[in-house]
Amino acid sequence: MTGSKDFEGMAALVTGGASGIGAAVAALLQARGARVAVLDRETGGAPAGTLALRADVTDDDAVAGAVDAAAAEFGALHTVVSNAGVGAIGTVADNDDDEWRRVLDTNVIGMVRVARHALPHLRRAVAAGASGSVSVTHTCSIAATAGLPQRALYSASKGAVLSLTLAMAADHVREGIRVNCVNPGTADTPWVARLLERAEDPAAERAALEARQPTGRLVLADEVAAAVAYLASPAAAAVTGTALAVDGGMQGLRVRAPR
């Protein structure tokens, strides 16, 4: 559906939309006809033609202002892609309370703030007749459903995102607002690139991450964006409370090592 315009007439907000998966999502939604606002701490990488709004999801007032600004500019808001997040490395012994608060504030409460301020606009879109086209999509992670080493804090935050997705889907299904999430495997993004740069042997570390996924390679940001676009599209009007894995088979497959 690359060439389709199934988002024509729709307005979207993408948090963390100036880099990595978020930028790929924003560009794809725009290419498929949506008017797109990007909310990010630094908006320099926002795709051309999108409405760039500088805000940090840990700042409730800034989030409220950015969401309202997007809705005012477009005259409506139909879909929200809550993608902004930060990473964390280590076991439970490796991160102090302040780091736990920082990551959870961004990865979980940040999504809550965005949804809280977007809901009135989404309800108005439903009332205006946008049946099946009103949605919230969260960027979750394989870390929510599989135990990964050295990812205790990150996994806890993404496990909360998965539960939040299901609870919100139940809360808002009768309002006509669909809520889903995507669970990427290890993706080829700037954050992963920075992790690799800090490794003792970046090439060996990348090879290990690739081998962990049955497809033998990292997930591409564009592949995650395609899954997000499906969940946000009118084609997914019957899909809510769903976690869509885009992980190269990492969650469900147990393949033999190559001989």
C-alpha positions as YAML, in Angstrom:
chain: A
units: angstrom
residues:
- id: 1
  name: MET
  ca: [0.00, 0.00, 0.00]
- id: 2
  name: THR
  ca: [3.02, 2.24, -0.44]
- id: 3
  name: GLY
  ca: [1.38, 4.34, -3.13]
- id: 4
  name: SER
  ca: [-2.07, 4.54, -1.51]
- id: 5
  name: LYS
  ca: [-3.57, 7.68, -0.01]
- id: 6
  name: ASP
  ca: [-5.62, 5.95, 2.68]
- id: 7
  name: PHE
  ca: [-4.78, 8.69, 5.20]
- id: 8
  name: GLU
  ca: [-6.17, 11.46, 2.97]
- id: 9
  name: GLY
  ca: [-8.10, 13.93, 5.11]
- id: 10
  name: MET
  ca: [-6.62, 12.62, 8.36]
- id: 11
  name: ALA
  ca: [-4.41, 14.48, 10.83]
- id: 12
  name: ALA
  ca: [-1.73, 12.67, 12.81]
- id: 13
  name: LEU
  ca: [0.61, 13.46, 15.69]
- id: 14
  name: VAL
  ca: [3.86, 11.48, 16.06]
- id: 15
  name: THR
  ca: [5.96, 11.88, 19.20]
- id: 16
  name: GLY
  ca: [9.68, 11.30, 18.90]
- id: 17
  name: GLY
  ca: [9.09, 11.89, 15.21]
- id: 18
  name: ALA
  ca: [12.36, 13.62, 14.35]
- id: 19
  name: SER
  ca: [14.58, 10.55, 14.22]
- id: 20
  name: GLY
  ca: [14.62, 6.77, 13.88]
- id: 21
  name: ILE
  ca: [11.30, 4.92, 13.91]
- id: 22
  name: GLY
  ca: [9.31, 8.08, 14.63]
- id: 23
  name: ALA
  ca: [10.69, 9.92, 11.61]
- id: 24
  name: ALA
  ca: [9.98, 6.89, 9.41]
- id: 25
  name: VAL
  ca: [6.39, 6.80, 10.70]
- id: 26
  name: ALA
  ca: [5.87, 10.53, 10.15]
- id: 27
  name: ALA
  ca: [7.24, 10.35, 6.61]
- id: 28
  name: LEU
  ca: [5.10, 7.33, 5.71]
- id: 29
  name: LEU
  ca: [1.86, 8.77, 7.08]
- id: 30
  name: GLN
  ca: [2.52, 11.97, 5.20]
- id: 31
  name: ALA
  ca: [3.28, 10.08, 1.98]
- id: 32
  name: ARG
  ca: [-0.05, 8.31, 2.36]
- id: 33
  name: GLY
  ca: [-1.99, 11.53, 2.60]
- id: 34
  name: ALA
  ca: [-2.04, 12.55, 6.27]
- id: 35
  name: ARG
  ca: [-1.21, 15.95, 7.62]
- id: 36
  name: VAL
  ca: [1.43, 15.17, 10.22]
- id: 37
  name: ALA
  ca: [2.71, 16.99, 13.31]
- id: 38
  name: VAL
  ca: [5.96, 15.88, 14.88]
- id: 39
  name: LEU
  ca: [6.48, 16.39, 18.61]
- id: 40
  name: ASP
  ca: [10.09, 16.04, 19.70]
- id: 41
  name: ARG
  ca: [12.68, 17.58, 22.01]
- id: 42
  name: GLU
  ca: [14.78, 18.46, 18.96]
- id: 43
  name: THR
  ca: [12.85, 18.86, 15.72]
- id: 44
  name: GLY
  ca: [15.73, 19.30, 13.26]
- id: 45
  name: GLY
  ca: [15.26, 15.82, 11.82]
- id: 46
  name: ALA
  ca: [11.50, 16.10, 11.31]
- id: 47
  name: PRO
  ca: [10.51, 15.07, 7.76]
- id: 48
  name: ALA
  ca: [10.03, 17.97, 5.38]
- id: 49
  name: GLY
  ca: [6.44, 19.14, 5.18]
- id: 50
  name: THR
  ca: [5.48, 18.05, 8.69]
- id: 51
  name: LEU
  ca: [4.50, 20.48, 11.43]
- id: 52
  name: ALA
  ca: [7.45, 20.50, 13.85]
- id: 53
  name: LEU
  ca: [6.53, 21.08, 17.50]
- id: 54
  name: ARG
  ca: [9.26, 21.20, 20.12]
- id: 55
  name: ALA
  ca: [8.22, 19.61, 23.40]
- id: 56
  name: ASP
  ca: [9.48, 17.09, 25.94]
- id: 57
  name: VAL
  ca: [6.98, 14.38, 26.89]
- id: 58
  name: THR
  ca: [8.07, 14.71, 30.53]
- id: 59
  name: ASP
  ca: [6.67, 18.28, 30.57]
- id: 60
  name: ASP
  ca: [2.88, 18.15, 30.88]
- id: 61
  name: ASP
  ca: [2.32, 21.80, 29.97]
- id: 62
  name: ALA
  ca: [4.53, 21.48, 26.89]
- id: 63
  name: VAL
  ca: [2.70, 18.33, 25.79]
- id: 64
  name: ALA
  ca: [-0.69, 20.00, 26.25]
- id: 65
  name: GLY
  ca: [0.42, 23.00, 24.22]
- id: 66
  name: ALA
  ca: [1.87, 20.92, 21.40]
- id: 67
  name: VAL
  ca: [-1.17, 18.62, 21.11]
- id: 68
  name: ASP
  ca: [-3.54, 21.58, 21.07]
- id: 69
  name: ALA
  ca: [-1.35, 23.38, 18.51]
- id: 70
  name: ALA
  ca: [-1.45, 20.37, 16.17]
- id: 71
  name: ALA
  ca: [-5.22, 20.07, 16.46]
- id: 72
  name: ALA
  ca: [-5.66, 23.82, 15.91]
- id: 73
  name: GLU
  ca: [-3.40, 23.83, 12.84]
- id: 74
  name: PHE
  ca: [-5.13, 20.84, 11.22]
- id: 75
  name: GLY
  ca: [-8.63, 21.47, 12.51]
- id: 76
  name: ALA
  ca: [-8.78, 17.92, 13.89]
- id: 77
  name: LEU
  ca: [-6.71, 15.06, 15.22]
- id: 78
  name: HIS
  ca: [-7.44, 11.51, 14.11]
- id: 79
  name: THR
  ca: [-4.44, 9.42, 15.08]
- id: 80
  name: VAL
  ca: [-1.67, 9.64, 17.65]
- id: 81
  name: VAL
  ca: [1.54, 7.63, 17.41]
- id: 82
  name: SER
  ca: [3.24, 7.71, 20.81]
- id: 83
  name: ASN
  ca: [6.81, 6.79, 19.96]
- id: 84
  name: ALA
  ca: [9.02, 9.01, 22.13]
- id: 85
  name: GLY
  ca: [11.21, 7.00, 24.47]
- id: 86
  name: VAL
  ca: [14.66, 6.51, 25.94]
- id: 87
  name: GLY
  ca: [16.79, 3.44, 26.46]
- id: 88
  name: ALA
  ca: [18.52, 1.98, 29.50]
- id: 89
  name: ILE
  ca: [21.15, -0.70, 29.99]
- id: 90
  name: GLY
  ca: [21.88, -2.88, 32.99]
- id: 91
  name: THR
  ca: [20.49, -5.22, 35.61]
- id: 92
  name: VAL
  ca: [18.32, -4.01, 38.50]
- id: 93
  name: ALA
  ca: [21.54, -3.30, 40.41]
- id: 94
  name: ASP
  ca: [23.00, -1.02, 37.75]
- id: 95
  name: ASN
  ca: [20.54, 1.89, 37.68]
- id: 96
  name: ASP
  ca: [19.70, 4.09, 40.67]
- id: 97
  name: ASP
  ca: [16.26, 5.40, 41.62]
- id: 98
  name: ASP
  ca: [16.74, 8.64, 39.68]
- id: 99
  name: GLU
  ca: [17.43, 6.73, 36.47]
- id: 100
  name: TRP
  ca: [14.38, 4.54, 37.03]
- id: 101
  name: ARG
  ca: [12.25, 7.64, 37.51]
- id: 102
  name: ARG
  ca: [13.72, 9.30, 34.39]
- id: 103
  name: VAL
  ca: [13.07, 6.34, 32.10]
- id: 104
  name: LEU
  ca: [9.60, 5.55, 33.42]
- id: 105
  name: ASP
  ca: [8.67, 9.25, 33.28]
- id: 106
  name: THR
  ca: [9.57, 9.33, 29.58]
- id: 107
  name: ASN
  ca: [8.58, 5.88, 28.35]
- id: 108
  name: VAL
  ca: [5.37, 5.38, 30.32]
- id: 109
  name: ILE
  ca: [4.06, 8.59, 31.87]
- id: 110
  name: GLY
  ca: [5.08, 10.44, 28.70]
- id: 111
  name: MET
  ca: [2.60, 8.30, 26.76]
- id: 112
  name: VAL
  ca: [-0.04, 8.94, 29.41]
- id: 113
  name: ARG
  ca: [0.43, 12.71, 29.09]
- id: 114
  name: VAL
  ca: [0.12, 12.59, 25.31]
- id: 115
  name: ALA
  ca: [-3.01, 10.43, 25.44]
- id: 116
  name: ARG
  ca: [-4.60, 12.52, 28.18]
- id: 117
  name: HIS
  ca: [-4.35, 15.71, 26.12]
- id: 118
  name: ALA
  ca: [-5.16, 14.05, 22.80]
- id: 119
  name: LEU
  ca: [-8.33, 12.27, 23.93]
- id: 120
  name: PRO
  ca: [-10.66, 15.31, 23.73]
- id: 121
  name: HIS
  ca: [-9.54, 15.90, 20.13]
- id: 122
  name: LEU
  ca: [-9.87, 12.22, 19.23]
- id: 123
  name: ARG
  ca: [-13.39, 12.15, 20.69]
- id: 124
  name: ARG
  ca: [-14.32, 15.14, 18.56]
- id: 125
  name: ALA
  ca: [-13.00, 13.34, 15.47]
- id: 126
  name: VAL
  ca: [-15.24, 10.35, 16.26]
- id: 127
  name: ALA
  ca: [-18.21, 12.65, 16.77]
- id: 128
  name: ALA
  ca: [-17.48, 14.23, 13.40]
- id: 129
  name: GLY
  ca: [-17.90, 10.86, 11.72]
- id: 130
  name: ALA
  ca: [-14.34, 9.51, 11.45]
- id: 131
  name: SER
  ca: [-15.46, 5.99, 12.37]
- id: 132
  name: GLY
  ca: [-12.63, 3.44, 12.35]
- id: 133
  name: SER
  ca: [-10.00, 6.09, 11.64]
- id: 134
  name: VAL
  ca: [-9.40, 7.32, 15.19]
- id: 135
  name: SER
  ca: [-6.58, 5.61, 17.02]
- id: 136
  name: VAL
  ca: [-3.61, 5.66, 19.35]
- id: 137
  name: THR
  ca: [-0.59, 3.51, 18.54]
- id: 138
  name: HIS
  ca: [2.25, 3.01, 21.03]
- id: 139
  name: THR
  ca: [5.79, 1.98, 20.22]
- id: 140
  name: CYS
  ca: [6.40, -0.89, 22.63]
- id: 141
  name: SER
  ca: [9.20, -3.51, 22.28]
- id: 142
  name: ILE
  ca: [10.14, -7.17, 22.17]
- id: 143
  name: ALA
  ca: [11.52, -6.35, 25.64]
- id: 144
  name: ALA
  ca: [7.92, -6.35, 26.93]
- id: 145
  name: THR
  ca: [7.39, -10.02, 26.10]
- id: 146
  name: ALA
  ca: [10.87, -11.63, 26.15]
- id: 147
  name: GLY
  ca: [13.52, -11.56, 28.85]
- id: 148
  name: LEU
  ca: [16.58, -9.79, 27.45]
- id: 149
  name: PRO
  ca: [19.87, -9.53, 29.35]
- id: 150
  name: GLN
  ca: [21.00, -6.14, 30.62]
- id: 151
  name: ARG
  ca: [17.62, -4.51, 29.96]
- id: 152
  name: ALA
  ca: [15.82, -4.65, 33.34]
- id: 153
  name: LEU
  ca: [14.73, -1.00, 33.47]
- id: 154
  name: TYR
  ca: [13.95, -0.72, 29.76]
- id: 155
  name: SER
  ca: [11.98, -3.98, 29.83]
- id: 156
  name: ALA
  ca: [9.97, -2.85, 32.85]
- id: 157
  name: SER
  ca: [9.04, 0.37, 31.06]
- id: 158
  name: LYS
  ca: [7.97, -1.44, 27.90]
- id: 159
  name: GLY
  ca: [6.05, -4.06, 29.88]
- id: 160
  name: ALA
  ca: [4.10, -1.15, 31.35]
- id: 161
  name: VAL
  ca: [3.47, 0.20, 27.84]
- id: 162
  name: LEU
  ca: [2.00, -3.15, 26.77]
- id: 163
  name: SER
  ca: [-0.33, -3.22, 29.78]
- id: 164
  name: LEU
  ca: [-1.23, 0.43, 29.25]
- id: 165
  name: THR
  ca: [-2.14, -0.34, 25.63]
- id: 166
  name: LEU
  ca: [-4.54, -3.11, 26.64]
- id: 167
  name: ALA
  ca: [-6.13, -1.05, 29.42]
- id: 168
  name: MET
  ca: [-6.62, 1.97, 27.17]
- id: 169
  name: ALA
  ca: [-8.08, -0.22, 24.43]
- id: 170
  name: ALA
  ca: [-10.67, -1.50, 26.90]
- id: 171
  name: ASP
  ca: [-11.41, 1.99, 28.23]
- id: 172
  name: HIS
  ca: [-11.97, 3.62, 24.85]
- id: 173
  name: VAL
  ca: [-13.28, 0.90, 22.52]
- id: 174
  name: ARG
  ca: [-16.92, 1.97, 23.04]
- id: 175
  name: GLU
  ca: [-15.92, 5.55, 22.24]
- id: 176
  name: GLY
  ca: [-14.68, 4.50, 18.82]
- id: 177
  name: ILE
  ca: [-11.00, 5.04, 19.66]
- id: 178
  name: ARG
  ca: [-8.72, 2.12, 18.85]
- id: 179
  name: VAL
  ca: [-5.51, 1.56, 20.86]
- id: 180
  name: ASN
  ca: [-2.71, -0.77, 19.73]
- id: 181
  name: CYS
  ca: [1.05, -1.11, 19.92]
- id: 182
  name: VAL
  ca: [3.95, -2.38, 17.84]
- id: 183
  name: ASN
  ca: [6.68, -4.54, 19.38]
- id: 184
  name: PRO
  ca: [9.86, -4.09, 17.37]
- id: 185
  name: GLY
  ca: [12.83, -6.35, 17.77]
- id: 186
  name: THR
  ca: [16.27, -4.78, 17.79]
- id: 187
  name: ALA
  ca: [15.98, -2.07, 15.16]
- id: 188
  name: ASP
  ca: [18.64, -0.35, 13.11]
- id: 189
  name: THR
  ca: [18.15, 3.08, 14.66]
- id: 190
  name: PRO
  ca: [20.41, 5.90, 15.90]
- id: 191
  name: TRP
  ca: [19.97, 4.68, 19.50]
- id: 192
  name: VAL
  ca: [21.21, 1.18, 18.65]
- id: 193
  name: ALA
  ca: [24.06, 2.73, 16.64]
- id: 194
  name: ARG
  ca: [25.13, 4.65, 19.74]
- id: 195
  name: LEU
  ca: [25.03, 1.46, 21.81]
- id: 196
  name: LEU
  ca: [27.22, -0.30, 19.27]
- id: 197
  name: GLU
  ca: [29.71, 2.57, 19.27]
- id: 198
  name: ARG
  ca: [30.20, 2.11, 23.03]
- id: 199
  name: ALA
  ca: [30.82, -1.64, 22.77]
- id: 200
  name: GLU
  ca: [34.36, -3.02, 23.05]
- id: 201
  name: ASP
  ca: [33.95, -4.69, 19.66]
- id: 202
  name: PRO
  ca: [31.12, -2.95, 17.74]
- id: 203
  name: ALA
  ca: [31.25, -5.39, 14.82]
- id: 204
  name: ALA
  ca: [31.00, -8.42, 17.10]
- id: 205
  name: GLU
  ca: [28.19, -6.83, 19.10]
- id: 206
  name: ARG
  ca: [26.22, -6.04, 15.94]
- id: 207
  name: ALA
  ca: [26.72, -9.62, 14.73]
- id: 208
  name: ALA
  ca: [25.39, -10.93, 18.06]
- id: 209
  name: LEU
  ca: [22.29, -8.71, 17.85]
- id: 210
  name: GLU
  ca: [21.64, -9.80, 14.27]
- id: 211
  name: ALA
  ca: [22.06, -13.48, 15.17]
- id: 212
  name: ARG
  ca: [19.54, -13.11, 18.01]
- id: 213
  name: GLN
  ca: [16.78, -12.51, 15.46]
- id: 214
  name: PRO
  ca: [15.82, -15.54, 13.34]
- id: 215
  name: THR
  ca: [15.94, -13.48, 10.15]
- id: 216
  name: GLY
  ca: [19.61, -12.84, 10.87]
- id: 217
  name: ARG
  ca: [19.41, -9.06, 10.62]
- id: 218
  name: LEU
  ca: [18.18, -6.01, 12.49]
- id: 219
  name: VAL
  ca: [14.69, -4.68, 11.91]
- id: 220
  name: LEU
  ca: [14.49, -1.57, 9.71]
- id: 221
  name: ALA
  ca: [12.75, 1.59, 10.89]
- id: 222
  name: ASP
  ca: [10.67, 1.58, 7.69]
- id: 223
  name: GLU
  ca: [9.41, -1.92, 8.51]
- id: 224
  name: VAL
  ca: [8.18, -0.78, 11.92]
- id: 225
  name: ALA
  ca: [6.63, 2.30, 10.31]
- id: 226
  name: ALA
  ca: [4.67, 0.09, 7.90]
- id: 227
  name: ALA
  ca: [3.21, -1.82, 10.85]
- id: 228
  name: VAL
  ca: [2.29, 1.41, 12.64]
- id: 229
  name: ALA
  ca: [0.65, 2.74, 9.48]
- id: 230
  name: TYR
  ca: [-1.47, -0.41, 9.20]
- id: 231
  name: LEU
  ca: [-2.66, -0.16, 12.83]
- id: 232
  name: ALA
  ca: [-3.49, 3.53, 12.39]
- id: 233
  name: SER
  ca: [-5.19, 3.11, 9.01]
- id: 234
  name: PRO
  ca: [-8.89, 2.67, 8.26]
- id: 235
  name: ALA
  ca: [-7.99, -0.86, 7.07]
- id: 236
  name: ALA
  ca: [-7.49, -1.79, 10.75]
- id: 237
  name: ALA
  ca: [-10.92, -0.56, 11.85]
- id: 238
  name: ALA
  ca: [-11.56, -3.89, 13.63]
- id: 239
  name: VAL
  ca: [-8.14, -4.02, 15.32]
- id: 240
  name: THR
  ca: [-7.78, -2.80, 18.90]
- id: 241
  name: GLY
  ca: [-5.93, -4.09, 21.95]
- id: 242
  name: THR
  ca: [-3.38, -5.72, 19.66]
- id: 243
  name: ALA
  ca: [0.41, -5.93, 19.99]
- id: 244
  name: LEU
  ca: [1.92, -6.40, 16.54]
- id: 245
  name: ALA
  ca: [5.40, -7.91, 16.63]
- id: 246
  name: VAL
  ca: [7.92, -6.65, 14.07]
- id: 247
  name: ASP
  ca: [10.87, -8.59, 15.37]
- id: 248
  name: GLY
  ca: [12.21, -10.89, 12.68]
- id: 249
  name: GLY
  ca: [10.58, -13.85, 14.44]
- id: 250
  name: MET
  ca: [12.40, -13.24, 17.72]
- id: 251
  name: GLN
  ca: [9.37, -13.67, 19.98]
- id: 252
  name: GLY
  ca: [7.75, -16.75, 18.49]
- id: 253
  name: LEU
  ca: [10.36, -18.75, 16.61]
- id: 254
  name: ARG
  ca: [12.92, -21.21, 17.95]
- id: 255
  name: VAL
  ca: [15.11, -22.05, 14.98]
- id: 256
  name: ARG
  ca: [18.14, -24.29, 14.95]
- id: 257
  name: ALA
  ca: [21.54, -22.71, 14.69]
- id: 258
  name: PRO
  ca: [22.98, -22.90, 11.17]
- id: 259
  name: ARG
  ca: [25.34, -25.80, 10.60]
...
